[in-house]
Amino acid sequence: MRLSMNIEGAYFSINQNIQYVLSNEKLSFKEKQRVMNLISDIVYKTIDDNVEEEE
C-alpha cells in the first residue's frame, strides 16, 4: 500500500511539473522540448535503476 502511495505521489508531482512547463509562456518551444526530454530521461533512468528485471 505504501509503495502505491509513493508511486501515486510521484506521478502527480511529475504531472504538475509537466503542466507547469507546458503552460509557461516564458519558455520557448525548444526550451519546453528540452525540459520535457530531461523529465522523460530522468523517469526512465530512475525506473531502470530501481526495478529488477525478470530473468
MIPALO-48221 format. One line per 2 residues: their letters; for each residue x, y, z of N, C-alpha, C. Coordinates in pm, 1 decimal. Example, Ala and Ser with C-alpha at 12.3 -4.5 7.8 and 13.67 -1.06 7.14 Angstrom:
2
AS = 1319.0/-569.0/780.0/1230.0/-450.0/780.0/1320.0/-330.0/780.0; 1285.0/-225.0/708.0/1367.0/-106.0/714.0/1290.0/3.0/787.0
***
This chain:
55
MR = 82.1/-118.8/0.0/0.0/0.0/0.0/86.8/125.7/0.0; 192.9/123.0/79.2/280.0/240.5/87.5/347.7/267.4/-46.6
LS = 391.6/161.0/-114.9/454.5/176.3/-245.4/357.0/239.9/-343.0; 232.6/195.8/-338.4/129.4/251.7/-425.5/112.8/401.3/-400.6
MN = 115.1/441.4/-274.7/102.0/584.0/-240.6/223.0/661.4/-290.4; 342.7/602.4/-279.5/463.5/668.6/-327.5/459.8/685.8/-478.8
IE = 413.7/583.7/-549.2/405.1/590.2/-694.8/303.3/695.1/-736.1; 189.6/696.6/-668.0/85.7/794.3/-699.4/136.7/936.2/-673.3
GA = 207.1/956.0/-563.8/263.5/1087.0/-531.9/364.9/1131.2/-635.8; 448.8/1038.1/-679.3/548.5/1070.1/-782.1/480.3/1105.4/-913.3
YF = 375.8/1030.7/-948.6/301.9/1058.0/-1072.0/243.4/1198.6/-1069.6; 177.7/1235.2/-960.2/117.1/1368.0/-952.0/222.5/1478.2/-954.3
SI = 336.1/1454.0/-891.5/444.7/1552.4/-891.5/500.2/1572.2/-1032.5; 525.1/1462.8/-1101.8/575.7/1470.6/-1239.0/473.6/1539.3/-1328.5
NQ = 346.6/1504.1/-1311.4/240.0/1564.4/-1390.9/231.6/1715.3/-1366.2; 245.2/1757.4/-1241.1/244.3/1901.0/-1209.3/359.9/1971.9/-1279.1
NI = 477.1/1911.3/-1276.2/593.2/1971.5/-1341.0/572.4/1982.5/-1491.2; 515.4/1879.9/-1551.7/488.2/1882.0/-1695.1/388.0/1992.6/-1727.9
QY = 280.9/2002.1/-1650.1/180.2/2104.5/-1675.1/239.7/2244.6/-1660.0; 328.0/2261.8/-1561.2/393.3/2391.4/-1541.2/478.2/2428.6/-1663.0
VL = 556.3/2334.2/-1710.6/643.5/2360.1/-1825.4/559.8/2394.4/-1948.1; 457.5/2314.9/-1974.5/376.6/2336.4/-2094.0/299.6/2467.8/-2090.9
SN = 259.9/2511.0/-1972.7/181.0/2634.3/-1963.4/265.9/2759.8/-1944.0; 396.1/2742.9/-1925.1/483.9/2856.7/-1901.2/509.0/2932.5/-2031.8
EK = 457.3/3053.2/-2039.1/468.5/3132.0/-2161.0/606.9/3194.1/-2180.5; 687.9/3191.8/-2076.3/822.2/3249.0/-2086.3/919.8/3155.2/-2156.2
LS = 884.2/3026.6/-2164.4/971.8/2929.0/-2227.2/940.6/2916.5/-2375.4; 1045.1/2908.0/-2454.3/1026.3/2885.5/-2597.8/991.9/2738.0/-2620.5
FK = 949.6/2705.9/-2741.4/918.3/2567.5/-2774.5/1039.5/2477.4/-2752.5; 1156.1/2523.3/-2796.2/1277.9/2441.8/-2780.8/1312.0/2420.0/-2633.9
EK = 1292.2/2521.4/-2550.8/1318.2/2506.7/-2407.6/1220.3/2407.6/-2345.0; 1094.2/2418.5/-2384.1/993.9/2323.9/-2333.2/1028.7/2181.6/-2374.9
QR = 1067.2/2166.6/-2499.2/1103.0/2034.9/-2550.4/1223.6/1979.1/-2474.9; 1322.5/2062.8/-2448.2/1441.7/2019.3/-2375.4/1405.8/1974.7/-2234.3
VM = 1322.5/2052.5/-2165.3/1282.8/2017.7/-2029.1/1201.1/1888.9/-2028.2; 1110.4/1875.1/-2123.4/1028.5/1753.8/-2130.1/1116.0/1630.8/-2155.6
NL = 1217.0/1644.9/-2240.4/1309.5/1533.9/-2265.1/1389.0/1499.3/-2140.2; 1429.9/1600.9/-2065.3/1502.5/1575.1/-1940.6/1414.7/1502.2/-1839.7
IS = 1288.5/1544.4/-1826.9/1196.3/1477.1/-1735.9/1181.8/1330.8/-1777.3; 1161.7/1307.4/-1905.1/1146.1/1171.4/-1956.2/1270.4/1087.6/-1928.1
DI = 1387.4/1141.8/-1957.1/1512.4/1069.2/-1934.0/1530.0/1032.7/-1787.1; 1498.9/1125.9/-1698.6/1515.8/1101.7/-1555.4/1418.7/995.0/-1506.5
VY = 1294.1/1000.0/-1553.0/1195.0/899.7/-1512.5/1240.3/761.2/-1558.0; 1279.2/747.1/-1684.6/1321.6/616.0/-1734.1/1447.1/567.4/-1663.0
KT = 1542.7/655.4/-1636.0/1665.0/615.1/-1566.5/1632.7/569.5/-1424.3; 1545.1/642.1/-1357.0/1507.1/605.6/-1220.9/1439.4/469.2/-1217.9
ID = 1351.2/446.2/-1314.0/1284.9/314.9/-1321.9/1388.1/206.2/-1346.9; 1476.2/227.9/-1444.0/1578.7/127.8/-1476.0/1669.2/99.1/-1357.0
DN = 1701.2/202.4/-1280.0/1791.5/185.3/-1165.9/1725.0/117.1/-1046.8; 1591.6/119.6/-1042.2/1523.4/72.2/-921.5/1431.0/-47.2/-941.7
VE = 1416.8/-91.9/-1063.7/1329.6/-206.6/-1089.3/1415.3/-323.2/-1137.6; 1397.7/-434.3/-1071.2/1470.9/-554.0/-1110.4/1399.7/-619.6/-1227.0
EE = 1475.1/-655.7/-1327.9/1417.4/-724.4/-1442.3/1406.4/-872.7/-1413.6; 1299.8/-932.3/-1465.7/1286.1/-1076.7/-1452.2/1379.7/-1143.9/-1549.6
E = 1442.4/-1251.1/-1504.8/1537.3/-1321.7/-1591.9/1474.6/-1440.8/-1654.3
***
